[in-house]
């Protein structure tokens, strides 16, 4: 159970939509309740849904940060699926696409076919336990914990590959949001919370990546001092939480 808690660090810290927040809480509560009552196979179903939610959040960040690459990766999808992916207003709308195919977008961040195969394998294992096939594949804590460890390993692999995307998103935030008169929110805390954290579905792990960002790589920017001021405000607000 303690290891399973790690997944929370990879999920968004806040949502614009309360129902989305409630959904994530519901999945965790369902996992926790079934796990504590030794219904391990049923516990792994919502845990897998948390895993897929993490994947959708990552694909959403790729879509926002690399829109041209994202659109090129749509080759091979049906016109209906293309429209769904391009018009999606929230990561949760990605559920309409075949789960195994959604992993294709992770190639844009450097994940190789071997990685994709491991990600898709988790979907197959989920399918095996979600059907009425007369089998209890996870009937003890040890087997459930092994599956949880595997899910967390794959999540960490994806997160590691997301570093350039997260830093690119953070760079855009800094270079386009340093001026209180021109950005979406005059108040710096609001700009950080609403534009950076909520709109990008940033997790604790994403924030950690931003805290490690080398601000000096932007020192050629004509408004570097203002950018540093925004960066320092971000660090002051989130460093204590990390």
Protein Blocks (a to p, Z undefined) as FASTA:
>chain_A
ZZmmmmmmmpcfbdfblklmmmmmmmmmmmmmmmmnopaklmmmmmmmmmmmmmmmmmmm
mmmmmmmlmmmmmgoiafklmmmmmmpcbfklmmmpcfklmmmmmmmnopafklmmmmmm
mmmmmmmmmpcehpafblcfklmmmmmmmmmmmmmmmmmmmmmmmmmmmmmmmmmmmpmk
lmmblblklmmmmmmmmmnopafklmmmmmmpcfklmmmpmklmmmmmmmmmmmmmmmmm
ZZ
